[in-house]
């Protein structure tokens, strides 16, 4: 099991979201259909990110092996007729969400970043559901709610918004660019 052979190896160690995905997209473009890419990463959130990105882009997520601090993700490139990366259609910018929050509209904000990211800085009253846990926690959410999904840059939240929509949630918005440029009120551990 440990000696999985890949057609190409991508070193994404030391990089944080969204860079492992950005580099993976570029590396996948250089592979032929059916070939396997090994992505070596140290970002703990990359496991959920790789799986979700592979699903949204039509590539096959084969699995992840942990070796100490390094996560080795394995993805198989789909053929052109298999892959078609989707983007969630309903998007709102940070300012739009901030206005809705200030107006006390009845909305739900879901933060899909990792627990540690959320702990240090998040939108007040946002619910923390890391992307990797979303599928298992869908029952905690109401399909009729107006849901705004946020992450650091808009990538994980895009994948989460797609997942929610696929599961029957009809009023879902991806918040772009997300917490990396959020200027509204925040809560969290003081640095």
C-alpha angles and dihedrals in degrees: 000000000000094000100068111160119220128190090225137012123214119199108214096153114143094018124121130210127323096020099072089055093044091052091043091054090053093046092049090055089061094052127086121237112283095022121127126233123202113206116196111203139163097197105106091209091059092084093065091037094054093046093048094044092049090051093048094046097045095246120128119253104212099181147274131264119199116216108178108297093346123092114202110203121193122206129175117213113236124221117260093263090053099051128068113147111221128211122201108251101212108075131166127184124234092258092054092053091045090055091051091050092048090050089054091234115177099256136137121228116201118192110204097185120113118283093254092053090050094047094059099043133003143142110273112262092012115142117233112226110154112220091247091058098043098095092051092048102047089110089067090065133075114232091214095057122107100242128197115192119204136181133156099286109001097263102098090038089054090055091045092049089052091049092050092048091049087055096054103270105140106185104053127143130189112221112221133225088006133192096340087074102022111139098173128095117307139187130202146095111329111243 
